[in-house]
């Protein structure tokens, strides 16, 4: 290997091929540090579940004091890096304030995450215990980290929220943007291939199956052809909605009404009223009011829930 020639070629590439260099710029958040931060958050949310040795109740105060100290220091550092990237005029002081704000919300996040665990246990007959849900169901990791990242997103922290959710994406195959607003008792069954966009809203007691996409139908561009940021591009899902595998629901004006069911492989660009069912019958998309279970069973020609 001619290392000098390779080095010279790369140096020339750095000088010639801009846009993917970050030289002489601010120090960006460290992916390794963010990964450790995400892991520590999971320990705080679920004490005793991810420890190498058993955690006794009498030891929790000292354990938590040590863990919170590590999180606080790392979180403040990574937020400050993010703010420096965004040219915040007082990154250190602002990072200190925002880190404290997030940490103060952890008890509330735990209350919501507990509802997600309950939804998973009640929504999957294969689950044998809550412990199995927490240690073995990837939806717990993906959803819990998104709830933490969403707080940072709402606080206006750049870079870091997306890095946290991308750790969950990498581990689980579920891509939930930190901007998405999600209600209580959220469950993603099988938890792979799900995509939830930035401006999506999801109500309480919503259940998704694998491969569901809540995406953008299209996006506006400016006079230079660049995407316009910050617009409403993704759908809204009401309360008590079930969306079956590989359904695709697109558009910022698309609404799925509460207590509705979306069948597998359905492609939706239009809203669905509350208490409706959407499914394919042959090649045709059918959207109609939900009927009782007895009526559905009696109608052998229709798709049965």
Backbone as CSV, one residue per row, in Angstrom:
resi,resn,N_x,N_y,N_z,CA_x,CA_y,CA_z,C_x,C_y,C_z
1,UNK,0.836,-1.194,0.000,0.000,0.000,0.000,0.874,1.249,0.000
2,UNK,0.621,2.138,-0.926,1.341,3.415,-0.998,0.574,4.430,-0.152
3,UNK,0.895,4.465,1.158,0.126,5.288,2.084,0.275,6.778,1.789
4,UNK,1.446,7.199,1.336,1.641,8.623,1.032,0.741,9.066,-0.121
5,UNK,0.621,8.212,-1.154,-0.229,8.552,-2.289,-1.701,8.607,-1.879
6,UNK,-2.103,7.662,-1.027,-3.495,7.647,-0.556,-3.776,8.886,0.279
7,UNK,-2.851,9.209,1.182,-3.026,10.388,2.026,-3.141,11.645,1.181
8,UNK,-2.271,11.777,0.181,-2.294,12.960,-0.673,-3.594,13.068,-1.462
9,UNK,-4.075,11.910,-1.942,-5.333,11.909,-2.689,-6.497,12.338,-1.799
10,UNK,-6.492,11.875,-0.544,-7.548,12.272,0.379,-7.464,13.756,0.732
11,UNK,-6.249,14.255,0.926,-6.090,15.686,1.211,-6.605,16.529,0.049
12,UNK,-6.341,16.078,-1.159,-6.852,16.791,-2.326,-8.380,16.723,-2.372
13,UNK,-8.930,15.550,-1.978,-10.385,15.408,-1.939,-10.996,16.366,-0.923
14,UNK,-10.352,16.499,0.253,-10.863,17.418,1.270,-10.893,18.853,0.756
15,UNK,-9.880,19.202,-0.032,-9.814,20.559,-0.570,-10.798,20.773,-1.721
16,UNK,-11.045,19.714,-2.484,-11.843,19.852,-3.704,-13.327,19.587,-3.474
17,UNK,-13.635,18.551,-2.697,-15.016,18.068,-2.577,-15.609,18.561,-1.262
18,UNK,-16.070,19.790,-1.255,-16.632,20.373,-0.040,-18.018,19.847,0.252
19,UNK,-18.573,20.298,1.379,-19.929,19.906,1.746,-19.998,18.733,2.692
20,UNK,-18.990,17.863,2.683,-18.966,16.752,3.635,-17.722,16.829,4.509
21,UNK,-17.093,17.994,4.534,-16.009,18.267,5.476,-16.567,19.098,6.625
22,UNK,-16.017,18.891,7.806,-16.327,19.790,8.924,-14.997,20.148,9.580
23,UNK,-14.252,21.002,8.899,-12.902,21.363,9.328,-12.899,22.822,9.772
24,UNK,-12.199,23.079,10.872,-12.131,24.423,11.461,-13.499,24.900,11.944
25,UNK,-14.451,23.977,12.135,-15.760,24.343,12.657,-15.862,24.003,14.132
26,UNK,-17.049,24.235,14.694,-17.255,23.921,16.105,-17.262,22.409,16.298
27,UNK,-17.010,21.995,17.522,-17.018,20.580,17.860,-18.458,20.089,17.912
28,UNK,-18.826,19.172,17.037,-20.188,18.659,16.982,-20.423,17.612,18.074
29,UNK,-21.688,17.338,18.412,-21.967,16.287,19.394,-21.337,14.959,18.981
30,UNK,-20.824,14.247,19.954,-20.156,12.973,19.716,-21.172,11.840,19.668
31,UNK,-21.153,11.057,18.591,-22.077,9.928,18.494,-21.834,8.926,19.611
32,UNK,-20.588,8.694,19.942,-20.267,7.767,21.034,-20.841,8.268,22.355
33,UNK,-20.722,9.571,22.592,-21.252,10.147,23.824,-22.768,10.103,23.845
34,UNK,-23.397,10.365,22.706,-24.858,10.334,22.630,-25.370,8.909,22.849
35,UNK,-24.658,7.924,22.334,-25.033,6.530,22.554,-25.009,6.192,24.038
36,UNK,-23.959,6.623,24.731,-23.873,6.386,26.171,-24.977,7.123,26.913
37,UNK,-25.295,8.320,26.446,-26.371,9.102,27.046,-27.705,8.371,26.898
38,UNK,-27.967,7.839,25.717,-29.210,7.105,25.478,-29.300,5.882,26.390
39,UNK,-28.207,5.175,26.532,-28.202,4.004,27.406,-28.475,4.405,28.853
40,UNK,-27.857,5.488,29.293,-28.064,5.946,30.665,-29.505,6.379,30.907
41,UNK,-30.110,7.002,29.911,-31.516,7.377,30.038,-32.390,6.141,30.263
42,UNK,-32.097,5.061,29.560,-32.883,3.834,29.720,-32.727,3.268,31.129
43,UNK,-31.542,3.391,31.707,-31.335,2.949,33.087,-32.173,3.777,34.050
44,UNK,-32.235,5.086,33.831,-33.013,5.953,34.711,-34.505,5.662,34.585
45,UNK,-34.972,5.461,33.365,-36.396,5.204,33.153,-36.826,3.856,33.713
46,UNK,-35.939,2.862,33.661,-36.282,1.497,34.063,-35.259,0.986,35.084
47,UNK,-35.256,1.526,36.290,-34.233,1.133,37.272,-34.285,-0.352,37.589
48,UNK,-33.119,-0.970,37.561,-33.008,-2.383,37.906,-33.140,-3.336,36.736
49,UNK,-33.575,-2.838,35.579,-33.805,-3.728,34.446,-32.555,-3.976,33.607
50,UNK,-31.663,-3.023,33.558,-30.522,-3.151,32.650,-29.184,-3.144,33.398
51,UNK,-29.217,-3.444,34.693,-27.987,-3.473,35.485,-27.315,-4.841,35.353
52,UNK,-26.016,-4.859,35.547,-25.288,-6.134,35.503,-25.491,-6.929,36.775
53,UNK,-25.795,-6.246,37.874,-26.110,-6.917,39.137,-27.436,-6.376,39.643
54,UNK,-28.071,-7.133,40.536,-29.383,-6.734,41.060,-29.277,-5.399,41.801
55,UNK,-30.313,-4.586,41.667,-30.346,-3.273,42.315,-31.341,-3.335,43.464
56,UNK,-30.846,-3.203,44.690,-31.704,-3.222,45.873,-32.296,-1.835,46.109
57,UNK,-33.505,-1.794,46.643,-34.170,-0.511,46.869,-33.339,0.412,47.767
58,UNK,-32.672,-0.151,48.753,-31.880,0.673,49.676,-30.698,1.345,48.982
59,UNK,-30.271,0.781,47.850,-29.127,1.336,47.127,-29.517,2.327,46.039
60,UNK,-30.828,2.487,45.820,-31.277,3.324,44.706,-30.861,4.788,44.848
61,UNK,-30.979,5.423,46.028,-30.590,6.840,46.110,-29.147,7.096,45.682
62,UNK,-28.211,6.272,46.149,-26.806,6.468,45.775,-26.591,6.150,44.299
63,UNK,-27.236,5.080,43.822,-27.148,4.709,42.396,-27.669,5.822,41.508
64,UNK,-28.806,6.398,41.898,-29.417,7.440,41.088,-28.599,8.725,41.135
65,UNK,-28.047,9.038,42.290,-27.220,10.235,42.409,-26.019,10.152,41.469
66,UNK,-25.386,8.993,41.431,-24.232,8.801,40.547,-24.642,8.875,39.073
67,UNK,-25.744,8.203,38.728,-26.176,8.154,37.332,-26.640,9.523,36.837
68,UNK,-27.397,10.240,37.652,-27.850,11.571,37.259,-26.680,12.530,37.068
69,UNK,-25.657,12.380,37.907,-24.472,13.218,37.753,-23.798,12.990,36.410
70,UNK,-23.684,11.720,36.009,-23.071,11.398,34.716,-23.923,11.930,33.565
71,UNK,-25.229,11.730,33.665,-26.121,12.205,32.607,-26.075,13.724,32.507
72,UNK,-26.143,14.392,33.638,-26.163,15.848,33.651,-24.919,16.424,32.978
73,UNK,-23.771,15.893,33.324,-22.528,16.393,32.747,-22.471,16.133,31.242
74,UNK,-22.797,14.919,30.846,-22.726,14.560,29.428,-23.790,15.312,28.626
75,UNK,-24.989,15.394,29.174,-26.082,16.066,28.482,-25.768,17.543,28.276
76,UNK,-25.276,18.189,29.309,-24.941,19.610,29.205,-23.863,19.841,28.157
77,UNK,-22.873,18.973,28.138,-21.784,19.107,27.164,-22.296,18.966,25.742
78,UNK,-23.132,17.955,25.496,-23.613,17.712,24.133,-24.630,18.764,23.688
79,UNK,-25.438,19.274,24.618,-26.337,20.373,24.269,-25.533,21.617,23.928
80,UNK,-24.491,21.891,24.711,-23.658,23.066,24.428,-23.025,22.975,23.045
81,UNK,-22.528,21.804,22.674,-21.967,21.627,21.329,-23.020,21.923,20.261
82,UNK,-24.232,21.412,20.486,-25.319,21.626,19.532,-25.645,23.107,19.403
83,UNK,-25.645,23.820,20.522,-25.972,25.242,20.504,-24.860,26.064,19.858
84,UNK,-23.629,25.657,20.076,-22.525,26.356,19.406,-22.633,26.189,17.888
85,UNK,-23.018,25.001,17.459,-23.236,24.762,16.031,-24.302,25.716,15.488
86,UNK,-25.354,25.959,16.291,-26.446,26.837,15.866,-26.162,28.312,16.142
87,UNK,-24.935,28.604,16.581,-24.502,29.990,16.839,-25.342,30.658,17.916
88,UNK,-25.701,29.889,18.947,-26.386,30.472,20.097,-25.440,31.446,20.799
89,UNK,-25.913,32.643,21.168,-25.020,33.642,21.740,-24.481,33.294,23.132
90,UNK,-25.161,32.439,23.865,-24.681,32.054,25.206,-24.854,30.542,25.387
91,UNK,-24.078,29.749,24.659,-24.300,28.299,24.637,-24.113,27.610,25.986
92,UNK,-23.123,28.023,26.753,-22.855,27.339,28.021,-23.998,27.534,29.007
93,UNK,-24.428,28.780,29.201,-25.507,29.054,30.145,-26.817,28.454,29.678
94,UNK,-27.082,28.542,28.385,-28.326,27.987,27.851,-28.332,26.471,27.966
95,UNK,-27.194,25.839,27.708,-27.102,24.381,27.818,-27.368,23.932,29.249
96,UNK,-26.839,24.657,30.209,-27.066,24.327,31.619,-28.558,24.383,31.950
97,UNK,-29.234,25.412,31.456,-30.660,25.591,31.717,-31.481,24.497,31.045
98,UNK,-31.161,24.183,29.791,-31.942,23.204,29.045,-31.737,21.786,29.590
99,UNK,-30.522,21.474,30.004,-30.273,20.157,30.598,-31.095,19.976,31.864
100,UNK,-31.136,20.999,32.690,-31.940,20.942,33.910,-33.413,20.782,33.587
101,UNK,-33.867,21.494,32.557,-35.271,21.406,32.150,-35.630,19.979,31.729
102,UNK,-34.774,19.357,30.934,-35.050,17.981,30.510,-35.054,17.040,31.702
103,UNK,-34.051,17.124,32.555,-33.959,16.218,33.694,-35.171,16.357,34.610
104,UNK,-35.690,17.581,34.743,-36.855,17.800,35.600,-38.102,17.129,35.040
105,UNK,-38.104,16.840,33.749,-39.265,16.216,33.112,-39.200,14.688,33.116
106,UNK,-38.118,14.099,33.600,-37.983,12.645,33.573,-39.081,11.912,34.356
107,UNK,-39.497,12.399,35.539,-40.607,11.697,36.213,-41.880,11.661,35.371
108,UNK,-42.204,12.769,34.693,-43.369,12.790,33.820,-43.217,11.871,32.628
109,UNK,-42.017,11.820,32.066,-41.760,10.909,30.946,-41.938,9.466,31.406
110,UNK,-41.489,9.157,32.621,-41.659,7.787,33.131,-43.132,7.417,33.241
111,UNK,-43.975,8.364,33.664,-45.400,8.063,33.773,-45.991,7.691,32.414
112,UNK,-45.570,8.411,31.363,-46.089,8.107,30.026,-45.507,6.791,29.503
113,UNK,-44.211,6.585,29.725,-43.560,5.354,29.263,-44.199,4.126,29.923
114,UNK,-44.617,4.283,31.172,-45.299,3.164,31.836,-46.564,2.777,31.084
115,UNK,-47.282,3.761,30.537,-48.494,3.443,29.765,-48.130,2.706,28.476
116,UNK,-46.978,3.019,27.896,-46.535,2.321,26.689,-46.259,0.849,26.985
117,UNK,-45.651,0.591,28.136,-45.373,-0.787,28.532,-46.680,-1.545,28.761
118,UNK,-47.628,-0.908,29.431,-48.938,-1.523,29.651,-49.611,-1.834,28.313
119,UNK,-49.539,-0.881,27.370,-50.160,-1.098,26.049,-49.529,-2.286,25.339
120,UNK,-48.225,-2.429,25.447,-47.544,-3.558,24.805,-47.961,-4.883,25.447
121,UNK,-48.036,-4.895,26.768,-48.413,-6.133,27.457,-49.860,-6.521,27.145
122,UNK,-50.752,-5.531,27.164,-52.162,-5.811,26.891,-52.427,-6.039,25.404
123,UNK,-51.538,-5.522,24.551,-51.774,-5.612,23.116,-51.145,-6.801,22.434
124,UNK,-50.369,-7.601,23.176,-49.711,-8.755,22.558,-49.971,-9.995,23.401
125,UNK,-50.797,-10.906,22.927,-51.080,-12.117,23.706,-49.867,-13.017,23.894
126,UNK,-48.814,-12.798,23.104,-47.598,-13.605,23.259,-46.760,-13.159,24.447
127,UNK,-47.004,-11.943,24.954,-46.207,-11.433,26.072,-46.582,-12.155,27.358
128,UNK,-45.589,-12.633,28.071,-45.835,-13.387,29.293,-45.683,-12.553,30.564
129,UNK,-45.025,-11.400,30.474,-44.826,-10.568,31.658,-44.419,-9.164,31.241
130,UNK,-44.595,-8.234,32.157,-44.120,-6.869,31.923,-42.603,-6.861,31.801
131,UNK,-41.952,-7.724,32.591,-40.488,-7.803,32.512,-40.032,-8.184,31.109
132,UNK,-40.734,-9.106,30.482,-40.395,-9.504,29.124,-40.547,-8.326,28.165
133,UNK,-41.593,-7.534,28.348,-41.808,-6.358,27.499,-40.617,-5.413,27.593
134,UNK,-40.189,-5.116,28.810,-39.155,-4.097,29.005,-37.791,-4.566,28.513
135,UNK,-37.427,-5.814,28.793,-36.077,-6.250,28.439,-35.965,-6.784,27.015
136,UNK,-37.104,-7.136,26.381,-37.007,-7.842,25.105,-37.792,-7.228,23.956
137,UNK,-38.658,-6.265,24.214,-39.463,-5.678,23.140,-38.811,-4.385,22.663
138,UNK,-38.380,-4.335,21.409,-37.652,-3.156,20.929,-38.478,-1.875,20.917
139,UNK,-39.813,-2.000,20.900,-40.631,-0.778,20.904,-40.391,0.043,22.156
140,UNK,-40.039,-0.596,23.260,-39.792,0.138,24.499,-38.617,1.095,24.333
141,UNK,-37.551,0.624,23.714,-36.382,1.472,23.478,-36.716,2.600,22.508
142,UNK,-37.305,2.256,21.375,-37.572,3.255,20.337,-38.503,4.350,20.834
143,UNK,-39.584,3.968,21.507,-40.571,4.948,21.956,-40.041,5.768,23.125
144,UNK,-39.367,5.112,24.069,-38.861,5.826,25.245,-37.846,6.892,24.857
145,UNK,-36.915,6.548,23.977,-35.916,7.520,23.556,-36.552,8.649,22.746
146,UNK,-37.579,8.324,21.942,-38.257,9.398,21.207,-38.928,10.359,22.165
147,UNK,-39.492,9.877,23.238,-40.159,10.769,24.191,-39.154,11.720,24.849
148,UNK,-37.963,11.236,25.125,-36.916,12.113,25.669,-36.447,13.099,24.609
149,UNK,-36.190,12.595,23.405,-35.729,13.463,22.316,-36.769,14.516,21.969
150,UNK,-38.058,14.171,22.102,-39.124,15.129,21.786,-39.062,16.344,22.709
151,UNK,-38.726,16.122,23.972,-38.580,17.251,24.903,-37.459,18.172,24.432
152,UNK,-36.321,17.593,24.054,-35.217,18.404,23.547,-35.603,19.136,22.273
153,UNK,-36.343,18.460,21.408,-36.823,19.075,20.165,-37.717,20.276,20.482
154,UNK,-38.625,20.105,21.424,-39.532,21.193,21.813,-38.781,22.347,22.465
155,UNK,-37.653,22.044,23.111,-36.829,23.079,23.730,-35.942,23.801,22.709
156,UNK,-35.974,23.338,21.466,-35.219,24.008,20.414,-33.767,23.600,20.304
157,UNK,-33.411,22.445,20.864,-32.029,21.972,20.768,-31.801,21.369,19.381
158,UNK,-30.817,21.837,18.613,-30.537,21.226,17.305,-29.701,19.956,17.445
159,UNK,-29.652,19.161,16.400,-28.779,17.995,16.255,-29.043,16.883,17.263
160,UNK,-28.944,17.184,18.542,-28.958,16.150,19.574,-30.240,15.311,19.585
161,UNK,-31.439,15.902,19.481,-32.638,15.052,19.500,-32.637,13.995,18.403
162,UNK,-32.237,14.397,17.201,-32.226,13.443,16.086,-31.162,12.371,16.307
163,UNK,-30.048,12.712,16.904,-29.011,11.724,17.174,-29.494,10.685,18.184
164,UNK,-30.284,11.128,19.162,-30.818,10.198,20.159,-31.810,9.234,19.513
165,UNK,-32.727,9.753,18.698,-33.694,8.853,18.052,-33.020,7.956,17.021
166,UNK,-31.938,8.419,16.419,-31.233,7.576,15.458,-30.537,6.405,16.134
167,UNK,-30.162,6.562,17.405,-29.643,5.407,18.139,-30.746,4.354,18.275
168,UNK,-31.967,4.814,18.599,-33.087,3.890,18.663,-33.401,3.286,17.309
169,UNK,-33.303,4.089,16.257,-33.534,3.610,14.888,-32.523,2.517,14.532
170,UNK,-31.279,2.768,14.841,-30.222,1.798,14.537,-30.451,0.481,15.267
171,UNK,-30.888,0.568,16.512,-31.076,-0.639,17.320,-32.342,-1.402,16.953
172,UNK,-33.394,-0.720,16.505,-34.697,-1.358,16.384,-35.248,-1.399,14.960
173,UNK,-34.731,-0.559,14.062,-35.303,-0.465,12.730,-36.531,0.412,12.658
174,UNK,-36.842,1.133,13.734,-37.990,2.035,13.781,-37.488,3.476,13.767
175,UNK,-37.990,4.259,12.821,-37.532,5.634,12.626,-38.645,6.591,13.046
176,UNK,-38.571,7.087,14.280,-39.548,8.058,14.775,-38.840,9.397,14.923
177,UNK,-39.265,10.386,14.174,-38.645,11.701,14.264,-38.923,12.304,15.641
178,UNK,-37.958,12.986,16.230,-38.193,13.574,17.555,-39.292,14.629,17.569
179,UNK,-39.643,15.173,16.399,-40.699,16.170,16.359,-42.096,15.599,16.459
180,UNK,-42.267,14.306,16.201,-43.595,13.694,16.239,-44.183,13.783,17.641
181,UNK,-45.480,14.095,17.718,-46.184,14.207,18.997,-47.006,12.944,19.210
182,UNK,-46.750,12.240,20.326,-47.331,10.917,20.546,-48.039,10.889,21.894
183,UNK,-49.270,10.396,21.897,-50.046,10.297,23.120,-49.645,9.117,23.983
184,UNK,-50.467,8.807,24.957,-50.172,7.726,25.900,-50.509,6.366,25.296
185,UNK,-50.050,5.304,25.957,-50.384,3.919,25.600,-50.090,3.637,24.125
186,UNK,-48.878,3.948,23.698,-48.480,3.749,22.307,-47.737,2.429,22.183
187,UNK,-48.115,1.621,21.186,-47.506,0.297,21.002,-47.228,0.062,19.527
188,UNK,-46.009,-0.388,19.236,-45.638,-0.805,17.886,-45.346,-2.300,17.938
189,UNK,-46.264,-3.094,17.432,-46.107,-4.548,17.481,-45.091,-5.006,16.436
190,UNK,-44.189,-5.860,16.840,-43.090,-6.396,16.034,-42.009,-5.358,15.766
191,UNK,-42.342,-4.104,15.783,-41.384,-2.996,15.870,-40.230,-3.089,14.889
192,UNK,-40.554,-3.079,13.604,-39.496,-2.986,12.595,-40.080,-2.289,11.377
193,UNK,-39.281,-1.447,10.746,-39.677,-0.822,9.500,-40.703,0.279,9.612
194,UNK,-41.050,0.708,10.810,-42.023,1.787,10.998,-41.330,3.134,10.812
195,UNK,-41.994,4.053,10.104,-41.476,5.406,9.889,-42.557,6.399,10.301
196,UNK,-42.208,7.319,11.195,-43.143,8.343,11.664,-42.477,9.699,11.476
197,UNK,-43.084,10.555,10.668,-42.477,11.814,10.290,-42.576,12.904,11.345
198,UNK,-41.844,13.955,11.098,-41.645,15.045,12.054,-42.940,15.690,12.529
199,UNK,-43.861,15.967,11.624,-45.064,16.720,11.997,-46.279,15.824,12.221
200,UNK,-46.058,14.514,12.337,-47.158,13.597,12.641,-47.615,13.793,14.080
201,UNK,-48.920,13.624,14.312,-49.450,13.568,15.670,-50.198,12.263,15.841
202,UNK,-50.040,11.650,17.001,-50.640,10.353,17.296,-51.364,10.471,18.624
203,UNK,-52.627,10.076,18.650,-53.423,10.180,19.860,-53.109,9.095,20.869
204,UNK,-54.001,8.946,21.853,-53.834,7.955,22.904,-54.294,6.574,22.428
205,UNK,-53.658,5.560,22.947,-54.022,4.153,22.700,-54.028,3.815,21.212
206,UNK,-52.937,4.158,20.558,-52.758,3.825,19.142,-51.818,2.629,19.032
207,UNK,-52.161,1.708,18.151,-51.340,0.510,17.927,-50.970,0.429,16.458
208,UNK,-49.667,0.338,16.198,-49.153,0.161,14.847,-48.515,-1.214,14.727
209,UNK,-48.592,-1.769,13.532,-47.872,-3.002,13.235,-46.659,-2.686,12.357
210,UNK,-45.877,-3.698,12.076,-44.611,-3.524,11.365,-44.820,-2.879,9.994
211,UNK,-43.850,-2.073,9.588,-43.841,-1.521,8.240,-44.773,-0.351,7.996
212,UNK,-45.431,0.166,9.018,-46.341,1.309,8.835,-45.533,2.574,8.582
213,UNK,-46.008,3.390,7.645,-45.390,4.683,7.366,-46.412,5.796,7.569
214,UNK,-46.069,6.762,8.394,-46.829,8.007,8.528,-45.937,9.085,7.927
215,UNK,-46.107,9.313,6.627,-45.129,10.097,5.887,-45.705,11.315,5.202
216,UNK,-44.862,11.940,4.384,-45.229,13.150,3.646,-45.633,12.781,2.227
217,UNK,-46.733,13.367,1.767,-47.185,13.142,0.394,-46.317,13.922,-0.584
218,UNK,-45.995,15.135,-0.212,-45.147,16.002,-1.026,-44.656,17.126,-0.126
219,UNK,-43.775,17.949,-0.621,-43.330,19.086,0.173,-43.135,20.300,-0.726
220,UNK,-43.331,21.462,-0.114,-43.159,22.708,-0.845,-41.679,22.976,-1.095
221,UNK,-41.392,23.674,-2.196,-40.027,24.113,-2.470,-40.037,25.624,-2.669
222,UNK,-38.891,26.247,-2.373,-38.798,27.688,-2.551,-38.420,28.013,-3.995
223,UNK,-38.155,29.287,-4.259,-37.869,29.718,-5.630,-36.594,29.110,-6.187
224,UNK,-35.728,28.615,-5.291,-34.485,27.979,-5.729,-34.621,26.462,-5.836
225,UNK,-35.823,25.958,-5.553,-36.029,24.521,-5.638,-35.668,23.754,-4.382
226,UNK,-35.393,24.465,-3.275,-35.036,23.810,-2.033,-36.292,23.548,-1.190
227,UNK,-36.338,22.442,-0.457,-37.511,22.150,0.371,-37.753,23.238,1.420
228,UNK,-39.025,23.599,1.601,-39.410,24.544,2.649,-39.529,23.770,3.956
229,UNK,-38.814,24.225,4.972,-38.785,23.517,6.247,-39.903,24.008,7.170
230,UNK,-40.288,23.147,8.108,-41.189,23.549,9.168,-42.664,23.536,8.821
231,UNK,-43.050,22.963,7.695,-44.458,22.908,7.321,-45.088,21.607,7.829
232,UNK,-46.415,21.584,7.848,-47.151,20.384,8.259,-47.205,19.420,7.080
233,UNK,-46.495,18.290,7.176,-46.353,17.370,6.049,-46.869,15.968,6.340
234,UNK,-47.107,15.670,7.601,-47.401,14.290,7.997,-48.787,14.185,8.631
235,UNK,-49.376,12.995,8.626,-50.778,12.847,9.042,-50.991,12.939,10.548
236,UNK,-52.273,13.082,10.903,-52.707,13.066,12.298,-53.527,11.801,12.534
237,UNK,-53.223,11.099,13.625,-53.903,9.850,13.961,-54.669,10.073,15.257
238,UNK,-55.971,9.785,15.239,-56.795,9.989,16.427,-56.569,8.941,17.497
239,UNK,-57.381,8.989,18.548,-57.280,8.049,19.662,-57.815,6.674,19.266
240,UNK,-57.279,5.652,19.914,-57.792,4.279,19.773,-57.841,3.819,18.319
241,UNK,-56.779,4.109,17.589,-56.664,3.699,16.186,-55.702,2.517,16.091
242,UNK,-56.039,1.550,15.247,-55.136,0.438,14.928,-54.778,0.509,13.450
243,UNK,-53.473,0.437,13.157,-53.002,0.475,11.771,-52.195,-0.787,11.524
244,UNK,-52.680,-1.608,10.598,-52.060,-2.912,10.374,-50.845,-2.824,9.448
245,UNK,-50.170,-3.943,9.297,-48.825,-4.003,8.714,-48.746,-3.385,7.327
246,UNK,-47.691,-2.601,7.134,-47.292,-2.037,5.841,-48.314,-1.052,5.262
247,UNK,-49.190,-0.533,6.094,-50.060,0.552,5.645,-49.229,1.820,5.497
248,UNK,-49.569,2.635,4.503,-48.883,3.897,4.250,-49.914,5.020,4.267
249,UNK,-49.721,5.970,5.156,-50.642,7.096,5.302,-49.832,8.372,5.116
250,UNK,-50.199,9.169,4.133,-49.370,10.302,3.730,-50.147,11.617,3.753
251,UNK,-49.430,12.696,4.060,-49.973,14.026,3.869,-50.295,14.768,5.143
252,UNK,-49.981,16.049,5.161,-50.229,16.874,6.332,-51.687,17.184,6.575
253,UNK,-52.544,17.005,5.574,-53.970,17.249,5.748,-54.760,15.961,5.968
254,UNK,-54.079,14.840,6.041,-54.738,13.554,6.212,-55.000,13.295,7.693
255,UNK,-56.238,12.967,8.012,-56.636,12.694,9.382,-57.275,11.313,9.457
256,UNK,-56.828,10.520,10.431,-57.464,9.236,10.698,-58.272,9.406,11.974
257,UNK,-59.597,9.336,11.841,-60.465,9.584,12.982,-60.333,8.540,14.074
258,UNK,-60.690,8.929,15.277,-60.586,8.043,16.433,-61.409,6.776,16.248
259,UNK,-60.942,5.696,16.864,-61.616,4.391,16.858,-61.720,3.799,15.453
260,UNK,-60.764,4.152,14.597,-60.755,3.594,13.246,-59.703,2.502,13.113
261,UNK,-59.872,1.677,12.085,-58.934,0.595,11.784,-58.486,0.742,10.337
262,UNK,-57.167,0.712,10.127,-56.600,0.768,8.785,-55.996,-0.592,8.482
263,UNK,-56.456,-1.220,7.418,-56.015,-2.572,7.094,-54.596,-2.632,6.559
264,UNK,-54.063,-3.820,6.503,-52.712,-4.037,6.009,-52.556,-3.643,4.545
265,UNK,-51.390,-3.039,4.232,-51.012,-2.658,2.868,-51.887,-1.561,2.263
266,UNK,-52.703,-0.924,3.077,-53.544,0.173,2.574,-52.676,1.394,2.295
267,UNK,-52.966,2.068,1.179,-52.270,3.301,0.775,-53.286,4.428,0.870
268,UNK,-53.064,5.373,1.804,-54.055,6.417,2.060,-53.477,7.802,1.828
269,UNK,-54.166,8.576,1.010,-53.845,9.983,0.810,-55.028,10.862,1.206
270,UNK,-56.043,10.244,1.788,-57.246,10.971,2.169,-57.601,10.665,3.613
271,UNK,-58.400,11.541,4.197,-58.795,11.360,5.583,-59.820,10.250,5.730
272,UNK,-59.871,9.698,6.936,-60.808,8.632,7.257,-61.634,9.096,8.457
273,UNK,-62.957,9.068,8.371,-63.783,9.525,9.496,-63.596,8.652,10.733
274,UNK,-63.998,9.180,11.870,-63.964,8.397,13.105,-64.848,7.166,12.965
275,UNK,-64.477,6.121,13.713,-65.247,4.870,13.733,-65.400,4.258,12.344
276,UNK,-64.302,4.279,11.582,-64.320,3.724,10.226,-63.314,2.592,10.096
277,UNK,-63.451,1.873,9.002,-62.492,0.834,8.657,-62.089,1.044,7.202
278,UNK,-60.798,0.946,6.919,-60.286,1.100,5.554,-59.534,-0.171,5.185
279,UNK,-59.853,-0.737,4.022,-59.218,-1.980,3.600,-59.422,-2.141,2.089
280,UNK,-58.700,-3.068,1.509,-58.869,-3.383,0.093,-59.816,-4.558,-0.084
281,UNK,-60.744,-4.383,-1.035,-61.596,-5.485,-1.462,-61.340,-5.648,-2.949
282,UNK,-60.576,-6.672,-3.297,-60.056,-6.762,-4.650,-59.043,-5.653,-4.863
283,UNK,-59.237,-4.885,-5.934,-58.328,-3.772,-6.201,-58.860,-2.441,-5.675
284,UNK,-60.007,-2.464,-5.031,-60.662,-1.230,-4.612,-60.428,-0.958,-3.133
285,UNK,-60.150,0.307,-2.830,-60.045,0.731,-1.446,-61.442,1.009,-0.910
286,UNK,-61.774,0.390,0.195,-63.076,0.576,0.830,-62.875,1.312,2.143
287,UNK,-63.636,2.379,2.346,-63.658,3.093,3.621,-65.116,3.165,4.047
288,UNK,-65.437,2.533,5.138,-66.828,2.502,5.576,-66.885,2.505,7.102
289,UNK,-68.069,2.761,7.656,-68.195,2.709,9.119,-67.895,1.310,9.649
290,UNK,-67.300,1.267,10.815,-67.072,-0.028,11.452,-68.396,-0.610,11.914
291,UNK,-68.519,-1.908,11.808,-69.715,-2.585,12.286,-69.333,-3.468,13.471
292,UNK,-70.316,-4.031,14.084,-70.058,-4.898,15.228,-69.305,-6.139,14.769
293,UNK,-68.687,-6.809,15.705,-67.940,-8.023,15.380,-68.860,-9.078,14.781
294,UNK,-70.087,-9.163,15.281,-71.016,-10.153,14.778,-71.369,-9.871,13.314
295,UNK,-71.583,-8.584,12.986,-71.894,-8.227,11.613,-70.737,-8.540,10.681
296,UNK,-69.522,-8.276,11.151,-68.349,-8.549,10.322,-68.195,-10.037,10.053
297,UNK,-68.400,-10.843,11.074,-68.274,-12.289,10.898,-69.340,-12.838,9.958
298,UNK,-70.493,-12.186,9.962,-71.557,-12.644,9.094,-71.338,-12.245,7.634
299,UNK,-70.453,-11.260,7.427,-70.212,-10.758,6.064,-68.913,-11.358,5.541
300,UNK,-68.989,-12.569,5.018,-67.789,-13.294,4.622,-67.044,-12.632,3.486
301,UNK,-67.697,-11.725,2.744,-67.032,-11.079,1.603,-66.123,-9.939,2.001
302,UNK,-66.263,-9.480,3.226,-65.468,-8.339,3.656,-64.288,-8.785,4.517
303,UNK,-63.378,-7.868,4.652,-62.202,-8.117,5.494,-62.614,-8.065,6.949
304,UNK,-62.252,-9.039,7.747,-62.783,-9.173,9.109,-61.781,-8.699,10.135
305,UNK,-62.248,-7.907,11.099,-61.445,-7.508,12.258,-62.026,-8.210,13.497
